[in-house]
Amino acid sequence: SNNNDNDGCELCGWIAAIIAMLAFGSYGVPMKSNSSSSNNNNFDEDDDDEMDPLVFQTYMSIVVFLSSWVVLLKEDEFIFTPWGIVSALFWIPGGLAIIYAIKHAGLAVAIGIGNSLIVLVSFTWGIFIFHEKVKSTFQACAAILLMMYGICGMSYYSSPPKEEQDDTLEEER
């Protein structure tokens, strides 16, 4: 495929971004799904049904690997690049870190803060390193900062009250 084909489907990019938003915003849900029927924390040490974060990351990685082959059906040819390995070297530790963040901070807080920082890092790479074009760099930077501020505020107010956190720490000891 050539670059002209990619430029002609901005709508495809928007649709893919919406699908990514729904998927990335929901991928942590299975880690917490049993919590509603037990004690509201699927990662308690006393819970025999607990899924280890490393096992969860392994399952995620296998599914990503298998589903990635679907993309090859649409592409003209398979071209191996070592950059895929480099990308995985970032993605795997990032995935493990967010799983541990969900374990300790909860789904809303971990994903809210983690994703707002992901936006900042991706935005920095795109705008300042790869020089991707935007209408106004200043306004785009201001929008990113406002969005991050809002997400961090949402995460802060999604945290359990201080007393509840202290009770949880006492129970763990």
Backbone as JSON Lines, residues from 0, in Angstrom:
{"i":0,"aa":"S","n":[0.84,-1.18,0.0],"ca":[0.0,0.0,0.0],"c":[0.88,1.24,0.0]}
{"i":1,"aa":"N","n":[0.38,2.32,-0.62],"ca":[1.18,3.54,-0.67],"c":[0.61,4.6,0.26]}
{"i":2,"aa":"N","n":[1.35,5.68,0.43],"ca":[0.95,6.72,1.36],"c":[-0.31,7.46,0.93]}
{"i":3,"aa":"N","n":[-0.59,7.52,-0.38],"ca":[-1.78,8.22,-0.84],"c":[-3.05,7.53,-0.36]}
{"i":4,"aa":"D","n":[-3.02,6.17,-0.28],"ca":[-4.17,5.44,0.23],"c":[-4.43,5.79,1.69]}
{"i":5,"aa":"N","n":[-3.37,5.94,2.46],"ca":[-3.5,6.25,3.88],"c":[-4.04,7.65,4.09]}
{"i":6,"aa":"D","n":[-3.66,8.6,3.24],"ca":[-4.12,9.98,3.38],"c":[-5.6,10.13,3.06]}
{"i":7,"aa":"G","n":[-6.14,9.26,2.22],"ca":[-7.51,9.39,1.75],"c":[-8.56,8.86,2.71]}
{"i":8,"aa":"C","n":[-8.18,8.26,3.8],"ca":[-9.17,7.66,4.69],"c":[-9.06,8.21,6.11]}
{"i":9,"aa":"E","n":[-9.26,9.51,6.24],"ca":[-9.25,10.12,7.57],"c":[-10.37,9.56,8.42]}
{"i":10,"aa":"L","n":[-11.53,9.29,7.8],"ca":[-12.65,8.7,8.53],"c":[-12.25,7.34,9.11]}
{"i":11,"aa":"C","n":[-11.49,6.55,8.34],"ca":[-11.01,5.25,8.85],"c":[-10.18,5.46,10.11]}
{"i":12,"aa":"G","n":[-9.36,6.48,10.12],"ca":[-8.54,6.79,11.3],"c":[-9.4,7.15,12.5]}
{"i":13,"aa":"W","n":[-10.45,7.94,12.27],"ca":[-11.35,8.32,13.37],"c":[-12.11,7.1,13.9]}
{"i":14,"aa":"I","n":[-12.56,6.24,13.01],"ca":[-13.27,5.03,13.44],"c":[-12.33,4.13,14.25]}
{"i":15,"aa":"A","n":[-11.11,3.97,13.77],"ca":[-10.13,3.16,14.5],"c":[-9.83,3.77,15.87]}
{"i":16,"aa":"A","n":[-9.76,5.09,15.95],"ca":[-9.5,5.76,17.24],"c":[-10.66,5.52,18.21]}
{"i":17,"aa":"I","n":[-11.88,5.54,17.73],"ca":[-13.04,5.29,18.6],"c":[-13.03,3.85,19.09]}
{"i":18,"aa":"I","n":[-12.72,2.91,18.2],"ca":[-12.62,1.5,18.61],"c":[-11.51,1.35,19.65]}
{"i":19,"aa":"A","n":[-10.37,2.0,19.41],"ca":[-9.25,1.93,20.36],"c":[-9.66,2.52,21.7]}
{"i":20,"aa":"M","n":[-10.38,3.62,21.68],"ca":[-10.84,4.25,22.92],"c":[-11.7,3.28,23.73]}
{"i":21,"aa":"L","n":[-12.66,2.65,23.09],"ca":[-13.53,1.72,23.78],"c":[-12.75,0.5,24.29]}
{"i":22,"aa":"A","n":[-11.86,-0.01,23.46],"ca":[-11.09,-1.2,23.85],"c":[-10.1,-0.89,24.96]}
{"i":23,"aa":"F","n":[-9.31,0.16,24.8],"ca":[-8.32,0.49,25.82],"c":[-8.97,0.97,27.11]}
{"i":24,"aa":"G","n":[-10.14,1.57,27.0],"ca":[-10.84,2.0,28.2],"c":[-11.5,0.85,28.95]}
{"i":25,"aa":"S","n":[-11.6,-0.31,28.31],"ca":[-12.3,-1.44,28.91],"c":[-11.41,-2.65,29.18]}
{"i":26,"aa":"Y","n":[-10.18,-2.66,28.72],"ca":[-9.39,-3.89,28.83],"c":[-9.08,-4.27,30.27]}
{"i":27,"aa":"G","n":[-9.14,-3.35,31.21],"ca":[-8.9,-3.68,32.61],"c":[-10.11,-4.25,33.32]}
{"i":28,"aa":"V","n":[-11.28,-4.19,32.7],"ca":[-12.51,-4.65,33.32],"c":[-12.45,-6.13,33.71]}
{"i":29,"aa":"P","n":[-11.95,-7.03,32.86],"ca":[-11.9,-8.44,33.28],"c":[-11.09,-8.67,34.56]}
{"i":30,"aa":"M","n":[-10.1,-7.82,34.82],"ca":[-9.33,-7.97,36.05],"c":[-10.19,-7.69,37.27]}
{"i":31,"aa":"K","n":[-11.18,-6.84,37.12],"ca":[-12.03,-6.44,38.23],"c":[-13.4,-7.11,38.2]}
{"i":32,"aa":"S","n":[-13.7,-7.9,37.18],"ca":[-15.06,-8.39,36.98],"c":[-15.57,-9.24,38.12]}
{"i":33,"aa":"N","n":[-14.74,-10.05,38.74],"ca":[-15.21,-10.88,39.86],"c":[-15.35,-10.08,41.15]}
{"i":34,"aa":"S","n":[-14.83,-8.87,41.17],"ca":[-14.85,-8.08,42.4],"c":[-16.26,-7.71,42.84]}
{"i":35,"aa":"S","n":[-17.18,-7.59,41.9],"ca":[-18.53,-7.2,42.3],"c":[-19.23,-8.31,43.07]}
{"i":36,"aa":"S","n":[-18.85,-9.56,42.86],"ca":[-19.5,-10.65,43.57],"c":[-18.77,-11.06,44.84]}
{"i":37,"aa":"S","n":[-17.52,-10.6,45.02],"ca":[-16.79,-10.97,46.23],"c":[-16.63,-9.77,47.14]}
{"i":38,"aa":"N","n":[-15.4,-9.3,47.33],"ca":[-15.17,-8.25,48.32],"c":[-14.67,-6.95,47.7]}
{"i":39,"aa":"N","n":[-15.03,-6.71,46.45],"ca":[-14.74,-5.44,45.77],"c":[-13.26,-5.22,45.48]}
{"i":40,"aa":"N","n":[-12.44,-6.25,45.58],"ca":[-11.04,-6.14,45.18],"c":[-10.57,-7.5,44.72]}
{"i":41,"aa":"N","n":[-10.51,-7.7,43.42],"ca":[-10.16,-8.99,42.84],"c":[-8.71,-9.37,43.1]}
{"i":42,"aa":"F","n":[-7.9,-8.46,43.62],"ca":[-6.49,-8.73,43.8],"c":[-6.1,-8.94,45.26]}
{"i":43,"aa":"D","n":[-7.07,-9.14,46.16],"ca":[-6.72,-9.38,47.56],"c":[-5.86,-10.62,47.68]}
{"i":44,"aa":"E","n":[-4.89,-10.6,48.61],"ca":[-4.02,-11.74,48.79],"c":[-4.79,-12.97,49.29]}
{"i":45,"aa":"D","n":[-5.9,-12.76,50.0],"ca":[-6.67,-13.87,50.55],"c":[-7.62,-14.49,49.53]}
{"i":46,"aa":"D","n":[-7.74,-13.91,48.38],"ca":[-8.67,-14.38,47.36],"c":[-8.04,-15.51,46.56]}
{"i":47,"aa":"D","n":[-8.61,-16.71,46.65],"ca":[-8.07,-17.87,45.95],"c":[-8.28,-17.78,44.44]}
{"i":48,"aa":"D","n":[-9.27,-16.99,44.0],"ca":[-9.55,-16.87,42.58],"c":[-8.75,-15.76,41.91]}
{"i":49,"aa":"E","n":[-7.79,-15.21,42.61],"ca":[-6.99,-14.1,42.1],"c":[-6.19,-14.51,40.86]}
{"i":50,"aa":"M","n":[-6.19,-13.64,39.86],"ca":[-5.36,-13.87,38.69],"c":[-4.09,-13.04,38.83]}
{"i":51,"aa":"D","n":[-2.97,-13.69,38.76],"ca":[-1.69,-12.99,38.86],"c":[-1.55,-12.01,37.71]}
{"i":52,"aa":"P","n":[-1.07,-10.8,37.96],"ca":[-0.9,-9.82,36.89],"c":[0.01,-10.31,35.75]}
{"i":53,"aa":"L","n":[1.02,-11.11,36.06],"ca":[1.88,-11.64,35.0],"c":[1.12,-12.61,34.09]}
{"i":54,"aa":"V","n":[0.22,-13.39,34.69],"ca":[-0.6,-14.3,33.9],"c":[-1.56,-13.5,33.02]}
{"i":55,"aa":"F","n":[-2.16,-12.48,33.61],"ca":[-3.07,-11.63,32.83],"c":[-2.34,-10.99,31.65]}
{"i":56,"aa":"Q","n":[-1.13,-10.48,31.88],"ca":[-0.34,-9.87,30.8],"c":[0.01,-10.91,29.74]}
{"i":57,"aa":"T","n":[0.28,-12.13,30.15],"ca":[0.58,-13.2,29.19],"c":[-0.63,-13.46,28.3]}
{"i":58,"aa":"Y","n":[-1.82,-13.56,28.9],"ca":[-3.03,-13.76,28.11],"c":[-3.23,-12.6,27.13]}
{"i":59,"aa":"M","n":[-3.05,-11.39,27.62],"ca":[-3.22,-10.23,26.74],"c":[-2.22,-10.28,25.58]}
{"i":60,"aa":"S","n":[-0.98,-10.61,25.87],"ca":[0.06,-10.65,24.83],"c":[-0.24,-11.71,23.78]}
{"i":61,"aa":"I","n":[-0.72,-12.87,24.22],"ca":[-1.06,-13.94,23.28],"c":[-2.19,-13.5,22.35]}
{"i":62,"aa":"V","n":[-3.22,-12.89,22.93],"ca":[-4.36,-12.44,22.12],"c":[-3.92,-11.34,21.14]}
{"i":63,"aa":"V","n":[-3.08,-10.42,21.6],"ca":[-2.57,-9.38,20.7],"c":[-1.79,-10.0,19.56]}
{"i":64,"aa":"F","n":[-0.92,-10.95,19.87],"ca":[-0.13,-11.62,18.83],"c":[-1.03,-12.3,17.81]}
{"i":65,"aa":"L","n":[-2.0,-13.07,18.29],"ca":[-2.87,-13.8,17.38],"c":[-3.76,-12.87,16.56]}
{"i":66,"aa":"S","n":[-4.32,-11.85,17.2],"ca":[-5.22,-10.95,16.47],"c":[-4.46,-10.02,15.52]}
{"i":67,"aa":"S","n":[-3.19,-9.81,15.76],"ca":[-2.41,-8.95,14.87],"c":[-2.28,-9.54,13.47]}
{"i":68,"aa":"W","n":[-2.39,-10.84,13.37],"ca":[-2.28,-11.46,12.05],"c":[-3.45,-11.09,11.15]}
{"i":69,"aa":"V","n":[-4.57,-10.67,11.73],"ca":[-5.72,-10.23,10.94],"c":[-5.33,-9.03,10.09]}
{"i":70,"aa":"V","n":[-4.5,-8.13,10.64],"ca":[-4.06,-6.95,9.9],"c":[-3.31,-7.36,8.63]}
{"i":71,"aa":"L","n":[-2.57,-8.45,8.7],"ca":[-1.81,-8.91,7.53],"c":[-2.72,-9.29,6.37]}
{"i":72,"aa":"L","n":[-3.95,-9.69,6.65],"ca":[-4.87,-10.03,5.58],"c":[-5.21,-8.82,4.73]}
{"i":73,"aa":"K","n":[-5.2,-7.63,5.33],"ca":[-5.54,-6.41,4.61],"c":[-4.33,-5.81,3.89]}
{"i":74,"aa":"E","n":[-3.15,-6.02,4.43],"ca":[-1.94,-5.42,3.86],"c":[-1.49,-6.19,2.62]}
{"i":75,"aa":"D","n":[-0.7,-5.51,1.79],"ca":[-0.2,-6.12,0.56],"c":[0.84,-7.19,0.82]}
{"i":76,"aa":"E","n":[1.73,-6.93,1.76],"ca":[2.8,-7.89,2.02],"c":[3.26,-7.78,3.46]}
{"i":77,"aa":"F","n":[3.86,-8.86,3.94],"ca":[4.4,-8.88,5.29],"c":[5.86,-8.41,5.23]}
{"i":78,"aa":"I","n":[6.15,-7.38,5.99],"ca":[7.51,-6.86,6.06],"c":[7.93,-6.86,7.52]}
{"i":79,"aa":"F","n":[8.92,-7.67,7.85],"ca":[9.4,-7.7,9.23],"c":[10.28,-6.49,9.48]}
{"i":80,"aa":"T","n":[10.11,-5.89,10.64],"ca":[10.98,-4.8,11.06],"c":[11.35,-5.0,12.52]}
{"i":81,"aa":"P","n":[12.6,-4.79,12.86],"ca":[12.99,-4.92,14.26],"c":[12.33,-3.86,15.16]}
{"i":82,"aa":"W","n":[11.75,-2.82,14.55],"ca":[11.06,-1.81,15.34],"c":[9.85,-2.4,16.07]}
{"i":83,"aa":"G","n":[9.29,-3.48,15.54],"ca":[8.2,-4.16,16.23],"c":[8.68,-4.76,17.55]}
{"i":84,"aa":"I","n":[9.9,-5.28,17.55],"ca":[10.49,-5.82,18.78],"c":[10.76,-4.68,19.77]}
{"i":85,"aa":"V","n":[11.26,-3.57,19.28],"ca":[11.51,-2.41,20.14],"c":[10.2,-1.92,20.75]}
{"i":86,"aa":"S","n":[9.16,-1.88,19.94],"ca":[7.85,-1.46,20.44],"c":[7.36,-2.4,21.54]}
{"i":87,"aa":"A","n":[7.55,-3.7,21.35],"ca":[7.14,-4.67,22.38],"c":[7.94,-4.49,23.66]}
{"i":88,"aa":"L","n":[9.2,-4.07,23.53],"ca":[10.02,-3.83,24.71],"c":[9.48,-2.68,25.56]}
{"i":89,"aa":"F","n":[8.73,-1.79,24.95],"ca":[8.05,-0.72,25.69],"c":[6.66,-1.18,26.15]}
{"i":90,"aa":"W","n":[5.96,-1.89,25.27],"ca":[4.57,-2.24,25.52],"c":[4.43,-3.23,26.67]}
{"i":91,"aa":"I","n":[5.25,-4.27,26.73],"ca":[5.13,-5.3,27.75],"c":[5.33,-4.73,29.16]}
{"i":92,"aa":"P","n":[6.44,-4.01,29.43],"ca":[6.56,-3.43,30.78],"c":[5.45,-2.41,31.09]}
{"i":93,"aa":"G","n":[5.02,-1.67,30.07],"ca":[3.92,-0.73,30.27],"c":[2.64,-1.45,30.65]}
{"i":94,"aa":"G","n":[2.36,-2.56,29.98],"ca":[1.18,-3.36,30.3],"c":[1.25,-3.93,31.71]}
{"i":95,"aa":"L","n":[2.42,-4.44,32.07],"ca":[2.59,-4.97,33.43],"c":[2.4,-3.87,34.47]}
{"i":96,"aa":"A","n":[2.97,-2.69,34.19],"ca":[2.86,-1.59,35.15],"c":[1.41,-1.17,35.34]}
{"i":97,"aa":"I","n":[0.63,-1.1,34.26],"ca":[-0.77,-0.67,34.41],"c":[-1.59,-1.73,35.13]}
{"i":98,"aa":"I","n":[-1.25,-3.01,34.94],"ca":[-1.95,-4.08,35.66],"c":[-1.68,-3.96,37.15]}
{"i":99,"aa":"Y","n":[-0.42,-3.73,37.51],"ca":[-0.1,-3.53,38.93],"c":[-0.73,-2.24,39.46]}
{"i":100,"aa":"A","n":[-0.82,-1.21,38.62],"ca":[-1.47,0.03,39.05],"c":[-2.96,-0.21,39.33]}
{"i":101,"aa":"I","n":[-3.61,-0.99,38.47],"ca":[-5.02,-1.33,38.69],"c":[-5.16,-2.12,39.99]}
{"i":102,"aa":"K","n":[-4.21,-3.02,40.22],"ca":[-4.23,-3.84,41.44],"c":[-4.18,-2.97,42.69]}
{"i":103,"aa":"H","n":[-3.35,-1.94,42.68],"ca":[-3.12,-1.17,43.89],"c":[-3.92,0.14,43.97]}
{"i":104,"aa":"A","n":[-4.25,0.74,42.83],"ca":[-4.94,2.03,42.85],"c":[-6.39,1.93,42.4]}
{"i":105,"aa":"G","n":[-6.75,0.84,41.74],"ca":[-8.11,0.69,41.23],"c":[-8.18,1.04,39.76]}
{"i":106,"aa":"L","n":[-9.22,0.58,39.12],"ca":[-9.39,0.75,37.68],"c":[-9.51,2.21,37.27]}
{"i":107,"aa":"A","n":[-10.4,2.95,37.92],"ca":[-10.63,4.35,37.52],"c":[-9.39,5.2,37.69]}
{"i":108,"aa":"V","n":[-8.73,5.07,38.82],"ca":[-7.56,5.91,39.1],"c":[-6.39,5.51,38.2]}
{"i":109,"aa":"A","n":[-6.08,4.22,38.13],"ca":[-4.92,3.76,37.36],"c":[-5.06,4.09,35.88]}
{"i":110,"aa":"I","n":[-6.21,3.78,35.32],"ca":[-6.41,4.04,33.89],"c":[-6.49,5.54,33.64]}
{"i":111,"aa":"G","n":[-7.16,6.27,34.5],"ca":[-7.28,7.72,34.32],"c":[-5.93,8.41,34.3]}
{"i":112,"aa":"I","n":[-5.13,8.17,35.33],"ca":[-3.82,8.82,35.39],"c":[-2.88,8.24,34.34]}
{"i":113,"aa":"G","n":[-2.86,6.91,34.23],"ca":[-1.97,6.28,33.25],"c":[-2.23,6.74,31.84]}
{"i":114,"aa":"N","n":[-3.49,6.76,31.44],"ca":[-3.81,7.16,30.07],"c":[-3.58,8.64,29.81]}
{"i":115,"aa":"S","n":[-3.77,9.49,30.83],"ca":[-3.49,10.9,30.59],"c":[-1.99,11.11,30.37]}
{"i":116,"aa":"L","n":[-1.17,10.34,31.07],"ca":[0.27,10.44,30.85],"c":[0.67,9.81,29.53]}
{"i":117,"aa":"I","n":[-0.04,8.75,29.12],"ca":[0.21,8.16,27.8],"c":[-0.08,9.17,26.71]}
{"i":118,"aa":"V","n":[-1.17,9.92,26.87],"ca":[-1.5,10.97,25.9],"c":[-0.37,11.99,25.82]}
{"i":119,"aa":"L","n":[0.13,12.4,26.97],"ca":[1.23,13.38,26.99],"c":[2.47,12.84,26.27]}
{"i":120,"aa":"V","n":[2.85,11.61,26.56],"ca":[4.05,11.03,25.93],"c":[3.84,10.86,24.43]}
{"i":121,"aa":"S","n":[2.69,10.31,24.03],"ca":[2.41,10.12,22.6],"c":[2.34,11.45,21.86]}
{"i":122,"aa":"F","n":[1.71,12.44,22.47],"ca":[1.62,13.77,21.89],"c":[3.02,14.36,21.7]}
{"i":123,"aa":"T","n":[3.86,14.21,22.71],"ca":[5.23,14.73,22.63],"c":[5.99,14.08,21.48]}
{"i":124,"aa":"W","n":[5.91,12.75,21.38],"ca":[6.57,12.05,20.29],"c":[6.04,12.54,18.93]}
{"i":125,"aa":"G","n":[4.71,12.59,18.8],"ca":[4.11,12.97,17.52],"c":[4.42,14.39,17.1]}
{"i":126,"aa":"I","n":[4.25,15.34,17.99],"ca":[4.38,16.75,17.63],"c":[5.83,17.2,17.62]}
{"i":127,"aa":"F","n":[6.57,16.88,18.66],"ca":[7.91,17.44,18.82],"c":[9.03,16.58,18.24]}
{"i":128,"aa":"I","n":[8.84,15.27,18.16],"ca":[9.89,14.4,17.62],"c":[9.63,14.11,16.14]}
{"i":129,"aa":"F","n":[8.4,13.7,15.79],"ca":[8.08,13.35,14.41],"c":[7.5,14.52,13.61]}
{"i":130,"aa":"H","n":[7.31,15.66,14.24],"ca":[6.84,16.89,13.58],"c":[5.54,16.69,12.81]}
{"i":131,"aa":"E","n":[4.59,15.99,13.43],"ca":[3.28,15.84,12.82],"c":[2.58,17.2,12.83]}
{"i":132,"aa":"K","n":[1.84,17.46,11.78],"ca":[1.22,18.76,11.6],"c":[-0.08,18.88,12.4]}
{"i":133,"aa":"V","n":[-0.25,20.01,13.07],"ca":[-1.49,20.36,13.75],"c":[-1.81,21.81,13.37]}
{"i":134,"aa":"K","n":[-3.06,22.22,13.56],"ca":[-3.44,23.59,13.21],"c":[-2.67,24.61,14.04]}
{"i":135,"aa":"S","n":[-2.53,24.35,15.34],"ca":[-1.82,25.27,16.22],"c":[-1.13,24.45,17.31]}
{"i":136,"aa":"T","n":[0.18,24.45,17.33],"ca":[0.92,23.7,18.34],"c":[0.6,24.23,19.73]}
{"i":137,"aa":"F","n":[0.54,25.55,19.87],"ca":[0.24,26.14,21.18],"c":[-1.13,25.7,21.68]}
{"i":138,"aa":"Q","n":[-2.15,25.81,20.83],"ca":[-3.49,25.43,21.25],"c":[-3.6,23.92,21.5]}
{"i":139,"aa":"A","n":[-2.9,23.12,20.7],"ca":[-2.9,21.67,20.92],"c":[-2.27,21.35,22.27]}
{"i":140,"aa":"C","n":[-1.17,22.02,22.6],"ca":[-0.51,21.81,23.9],"c":[-1.43,22.23,25.04]}
{"i":141,"aa":"A","n":[-2.11,23.35,24.87],"ca":[-3.03,23.82,25.91],"c":[-4.18,22.82,26.08]}
{"i":142,"aa":"A","n":[-4.69,22.28,24.99],"ca":[-5.78,21.31,25.05],"c":[-5.33,20.03,25.77]}
{"i":143,"aa":"I","n":[-4.12,19.57,25.47],"ca":[-3.59,18.37,26.13],"c":[-3.46,18.61,27.63]}
{"i":144,"aa":"L","n":[-2.94,19.76,28.01],"ca":[-2.78,20.07,29.44],"c":[-4.13,20.14,30.15]}
{"i":145,"aa":"L","n":[-5.12,20.76,29.52],"ca":[-6.46,20.83,30.1],"c":[-7.08,19.44,30.24]}
{"i":146,"aa":"M","n":[-6.9,18.62,29.23],"ca":[-7.44,17.27,29.28],"c":[-6.77,16.47,30.4]}
{"i":147,"aa":"M","n":[-5.45,16.58,30.51],"ca":[-4.74,15.85,31.56],"c":[-5.16,16.34,32.94]}
{"i":148,"aa":"Y","n":[-5.33,17.64,33.07],"ca":[-5.78,18.22,34.34],"c":[-7.15,17.65,34.72]}
{"i":149,"aa":"G","n":[-8.04,17.58,33.75],"ca":[-9.38,17.03,34.0],"c":[-9.34,15.56,34.35]}
{"i":150,"aa":"I","n":[-8.53,14.79,33.65],"ca":[-8.45,13.35,33.93],"c":[-7.82,13.11,35.3]}
{"i":151,"aa":"C","n":[-6.79,13.87,35.62],"ca":[-6.18,13.73,36.95],"c":[-7.17,14.11,38.05]}
{"i":152,"aa":"G","n":[-7.96,15.15,37.82],"ca":[-9.0,15.53,38.78],"c":[-10.03,14.44,38.94]}
{"i":153,"aa":"M","n":[-10.46,13.86,37.83],"ca":[-11.42,12.75,37.87],"c":[-10.82,11.59,38.66]}
{"i":154,"aa":"S","n":[-9.57,11.28,38.42],"ca":[-8.91,10.17,39.12],"c":[-8.8,10.45,40.61]}
{"i":155,"aa":"Y","n":[-8.44,11.68,40.95],"ca":[-8.31,12.05,42.36],"c":[-9.63,11.88,43.09]}
{"i":156,"aa":"Y","n":[-10.7,12.34,42.48],"ca":[-12.01,12.26,43.13],"c":[-12.63,10.87,43.0]}
{"i":157,"aa":"S","n":[-12.02,9.98,42.21],"ca":[-12.46,8.59,42.13],"c":[-11.8,7.73,43.2]}
{"i":158,"aa":"S","n":[-10.77,8.25,43.86],"ca":[-10.08,7.5,44.92],"c":[-11.01,7.32,46.1]}
{"i":159,"aa":"P","n":[-10.84,6.2,46.82],"ca":[-11.66,6.01,48.02],"c":[-11.32,7.06,49.07]}
{"i":160,"aa":"P","n":[-12.25,7.35,49.98],"ca":[-11.97,8.31,51.05],"c":[-10.77,7.86,51.88]}
{"i":161,"aa":"K","n":[-10.1,8.8,52.5],"ca":[-8.89,8.53,53.28],"c":[-9.12,7.46,54.35]}
{"i":162,"aa":"E","n":[-10.25,7.52,55.06],"ca":[-10.54,6.55,56.1],"c":[-10.59,5.13,55.53]}
{"i":163,"aa":"E","n":[-11.21,4.98,54.35],"ca":[-11.34,3.68,53.72],"c":[-9.96,3.15,53.3]}
{"i":164,"aa":"Q","n":[-9.08,4.03,52.84],"ca":[-7.73,3.62,52.48],"c":[-6.98,3.15,53.72]}
{"i":165,"aa":"D","n":[-7.1,3.87,54.84],"ca":[-6.43,3.49,56.08],"c":[-6.93,2.14,56.57]}
{"i":166,"aa":"D","n":[-8.26,1.9,56.47],"ca":[-8.82,0.62,56.89],"c":[-8.27,-0.52,56.05]}
{"i":167,"aa":"T","n":[-8.15,-0.29,54.74],"ca":[-7.62,-1.32,53.84],"c":[-6.17,-1.63,54.18]}
{"i":168,"aa":"L","n":[-5.36,-0.6,54.46],"ca":[-3.97,-0.83,54.83],"c":[-3.86,-1.62,56.13]}
{"i":169,"aa":"E","n":[-4.71,-1.31,57.1],"ca":[-4.69,-2.04,58.36],"c":[-5.05,-3.51,58.17]}
{"i":170,"aa":"E","n":[-6.05,-3.79,57.31],"ca":[-6.45,-5.16,57.05],"c":[-5.34,-5.95,56.37]}
{"i":171,"aa":"E","n":[-4.54,-5.3,55.51],"ca":[-3.47,-5.99,54.8],"c":[-2.34,-6.38,55.74]}
{"i":172,"aa":"R","n":[-2.18,-5.63,56.83],"ca":[-1.1,-5.93,57.77],"c":[-1.53,-7.1,58.59]}
